[in-house]
Amino acid sequence: MSLFDTHRALLDGALQAIATRGYWSPFPEVASPKVYGETAQADGQAAVQALLGHDFPLSQPGEVGRVATEDSPYGVAIGVRYPECAPEALIAAAQAAEPQWQALGAQGRVGVLLEALVRIHKRSHEIAHAVMLTTGQGPMMAFQAGGPHAQDRALEAIAYAWKAMADVPGEALWNKPQGKNPPLVMQKHFEVVGRGVALVIGCATFPTWNTYPGLFAALATGNPVIVKPHPNAVLPAALSVNIIREVLTEQGLDANLVTLALSNDPAHTQQLARDPAVASIDFTGSNEFGRWLADNARQARLYAEMAGVNTVIVESTDQYGAMLRNLAFTLSLYSGQMCTTTQNILIPRDGIQTDEGHKSFEQVGRDLAAAVDKLLSDPRVTSAVLGAISAPQTVQRIQEAAGKGAVLLASRAVDNPDYPQARMHTPVMVALTQQDYATYARECFGPVSFVVATDGAEGALQTAQSTLGEQGALTLGVYSTSRDFIERSVQLSRRARVALSINLTQGVYVNQSSAFSDYHATGGNPAANASYTTLAFVADRFVVVQRREHVAAPAA
């Protein structure tokens, strides 16, 4: 049985899910021993520990040395040494592997990738521990976002790629009548062909969740891939690359279809990005490098997710306490280091109506700060929810933000009993006015939120319109008991081309995105020019190459 047939039910389930957009996942998000095995967690952690301080078992063309680049936010000495390979060697190896992968056809490629994804899933605990140590995510989040949720996004990308490729018929008999003369008859063949080498550039905070969509979409559509992880979050990507390479080798395919690129020299990545053979680039990261890629890697199609200013508007609520708890968790989860986390909370300066009566702007700010403080009062909850700060620069931003306005909630350092050297800080909340536009109208990445007093509800809409239009966003939220105001917020979300969450008070948060149902980013504003996942994310990664020739007319 072919790998495609082996995993056909998995693909069909994904295709059904993306068609209906309801809840579905084949990869359980609860790290239960009953699901993953009694020793799975311990085995996964032990596998990662065995790699620390050693050469990573990966052999690639053009190796010029070994580099260790990771600095754990938890203070763990990682010291894994990865191969540094000459960019031109990686490009050449990718091009050499491409024809064999192309000849496999869409069905063959999808089958191989589904097998690789199933194997990645079996090693979820190992990859999750690598995600935790390198990114600072809490253990539960590292398992879910780094494991099953990332795998969901990979499967979604494969399903959309299959959907796009399946729309192209393999062949056709073209028969054009010519009146009394014999018809013109041609046999035509149509082949899905990848555009060329794909470069997938990962980020420091979500090295699997943000890498898998581009990686699997590019591979499924016939392209070799060079994975360039963030220097501080290499191990999860390296493990994933190795698993894919193992499956390729078992299938008699060239493992160099997928390679890992790492160097301490930024020029290494720049050389790869500008190489004429690189036809597509997936990137998650800063505006600065995103703009550099757009300006300098013009030969490649760029799928970029960059900085934005995520916003929540609070106009009124009939569940005041639940709203505060929901926002508190949103602001605290992974120390605000999610590309979807709310930064600006816009509240009319005259206050809001609630089920507990009128609340002044000042009272809402104090109550929200108290809700965050209460959530993080239990040390066990604090460590699990906050995780650790990925980069020292984020700690500096926390400190600088406190000087921007009236501090509603001061940040404090937190001790982690399991990791004494962990870099952990609670969120800072700062009150501003609508006139402090220069401060809140740009992204301040990390556990920093600005509570902005606006000129009424109208001022909140106008302020959101300005920041979303100029900087973009991945998420927008609104709290209101007025259907008219909600409708105006919906119109705002359309104009700004940003996803909208309305009155979230239960166990769903504005910064969460569910594969097969939620579209992550729209691709329609400055924060991202692509979406996880739509047909647009996959369809331009391949072309259709046809051939035709005359054949004899079929017998009457």
Summary of the structure (lengths in Angstrom):
residues: 556
radius of gyration: 25.1
end to end distance: 39.5
largest distance: 89.5
contacts: 2019
relative contact order: 0.13
helix: 44%
strand: 21%
